[in-house]
Amino acid sequence: MKSRAHRHPGPEAWYVVAGDQCAEIPGKKIELHAGEGGFVPEGPPMVLWGTGTHKRQGLALILHDSTRPMTAPATDWTPTGLCTVK
């Protein structure tokens, strides 16, 4: 699993139920494992990867104004490869 580069008009939070996940935002990676949660504030572009050898299952919540799209492509940023798939 790998998402395209995108951004949200509000904060996004995750909880990883099973497996491993990595999110890359400019200059930072957020590695999460089963039982852990993470957060990205509104605005920065991101890419999400399912990492590890087990199926990733998770829950995500994006808080945003419902009059705006939940996600938009981030064509102005390219990830640098901070997240690696095992």
C-alpha positions as a Markdown table, in Angstrom:
| # | Residue | x | y | z |
|---|---|---|---|---|
| 1 | Met | 0.0 | 0.0 | 0.0 |
| 2 | Lys | 1.3 | 3.4 | -1.0 |
| 3 | Ser | -0.7 | 6.6 | -1.3 |
| 4 | Arg | -0.1 | 9.3 | -3.7 |
| 5 | Ala | 1.4 | 12.6 | -2.5 |
| 6 | His | -1.5 | 14.5 | -1.0 |
| 7 | Arg | -2.6 | 17.0 | 1.7 |
| 8 | His | -5.7 | 17.5 | 3.7 |
| 9 | Pro | -7.6 | 20.7 | 4.7 |
| 10 | Gly | -7.6 | 19.6 | 8.3 |
| 11 | Pro | -5.6 | 17.4 | 10.7 |
| 12 | Glu | -5.3 | 13.7 | 10.2 |
| 13 | Ala | -4.9 | 11.1 | 13.0 |
| 14 | Trp | -4.3 | 7.4 | 12.6 |
| 15 | Tyr | -4.4 | 4.3 | 14.8 |
| 16 | Val | -2.7 | 1.2 | 13.5 |
| 17 | Val | -4.6 | -1.9 | 14.4 |
| 18 | Ala | -2.3 | -4.4 | 12.7 |
| 19 | Gly | 0.9 | -4.3 | 10.7 |
| 20 | Asp | 3.2 | -1.3 | 10.2 |
| 21 | Gln | 2.8 | 2.1 | 8.6 |
| 22 | Cys | 5.1 | 5.0 | 7.7 |
| 23 | Ala | 4.1 | 8.5 | 6.7 |
| 24 | Glu | 6.5 | 10.9 | 5.1 |
| 25 | Ile | 6.0 | 14.7 | 5.3 |
| 26 | Pro | 8.6 | 17.2 | 4.3 |
| 27 | Gly | 11.8 | 16.5 | 6.3 |
| 28 | Lys | 10.2 | 13.9 | 8.6 |
| 29 | Lys | 8.9 | 10.3 | 8.8 |
| 30 | Ile | 6.3 | 9.0 | 11.2 |
| 31 | Glu | 6.7 | 5.2 | 11.7 |
| 32 | Leu | 3.8 | 3.5 | 13.5 |
| 33 | His | 3.3 | -0.1 | 14.5 |
| 34 | Ala | 0.2 | -2.1 | 15.7 |
| 35 | Gly | -1.2 | -0.3 | 18.8 |
| 36 | Glu | 0.3 | 3.1 | 18.0 |
| 37 | Gly | -1.2 | 6.3 | 16.8 |
| 38 | Gly | 0.1 | 9.3 | 14.8 |
| 39 | Phe | -1.0 | 12.8 | 13.8 |
| 40 | Val | -0.2 | 15.3 | 10.9 |
| 41 | Pro | -1.6 | 18.8 | 11.2 |
| 42 | Glu | -3.5 | 20.6 | 8.4 |
| 43 | Gly | -1.5 | 21.6 | 5.4 |
| 44 | Pro | 1.8 | 19.6 | 4.9 |
| 45 | Pro | 1.9 | 17.2 | 2.0 |
| 46 | Met | 2.3 | 13.5 | 2.9 |
| 47 | Val | 2.6 | 10.0 | 1.5 |
| 48 | Leu | 1.6 | 6.9 | 3.4 |
| 49 | Trp | 3.1 | 3.4 | 3.1 |
| 50 | Gly | 2.1 | 0.1 | 4.5 |
| 51 | Thr | 5.5 | -1.3 | 5.6 |
| 52 | Gly | 6.6 | -4.6 | 7.1 |
| 53 | Thr | 5.6 | -8.1 | 6.2 |
| 54 | His | 2.1 | -8.2 | 7.7 |
| 55 | Lys | -1.1 | -6.7 | 6.3 |
| 56 | Arg | -1.7 | -3.2 | 7.6 |
| 57 | Gln | -5.0 | -2.4 | 9.1 |
| 58 | Gly | -5.8 | 1.0 | 10.6 |
| 59 | Leu | -8.2 | 3.7 | 11.4 |
| 60 | Ala | -7.9 | 7.2 | 10.1 |
| 61 | Leu | -9.7 | 10.4 | 11.0 |
| 62 | Ile | -9.5 | 13.6 | 9.0 |
| 63 | Leu | -11.2 | 16.6 | 10.5 |
| 64 | His | -12.1 | 19.2 | 7.9 |
| 65 | Asp | -14.8 | 21.6 | 6.7 |
| 66 | Ser | -17.3 | 19.4 | 4.8 |
| 67 | Thr | -17.6 | 22.1 | 2.2 |
| 68 | Arg | -14.0 | 21.4 | 1.1 |
| 69 | Pro | -12.7 | 18.2 | -0.5 |
| 70 | Met | -11.2 | 15.7 | 2.1 |
| 71 | Thr | -8.0 | 15.4 | 0.1 |
| 72 | Ala | -6.1 | 17.1 | -2.7 |
| 73 | Pro | -3.1 | 15.9 | -4.8 |
| 74 | Ala | 0.2 | 17.5 | -3.6 |
| 75 | Thr | 1.8 | 18.1 | -7.0 |
| 76 | Asp | 4.3 | 20.6 | -5.6 |
| 77 | Trp | 6.2 | 18.1 | -3.4 |
| 78 | Thr | 8.0 | 14.8 | -4.0 |
| 79 | Pro | 8.8 | 12.4 | -1.1 |
| 80 | Thr | 12.5 | 11.9 | -0.6 |
| 81 | Gly | 12.3 | 8.2 | 0.4 |
| 82 | Leu | 12.5 | 8.5 | 4.2 |
| 83 | Cys | 10.0 | 5.6 | 4.5 |
| 84 | Thr | 11.3 | 2.2 | 3.4 |
| 85 | Val | 9.2 | -0.9 | 2.7 |
| 86 | Lys | 10.7 | -4.1 | 4.3 |
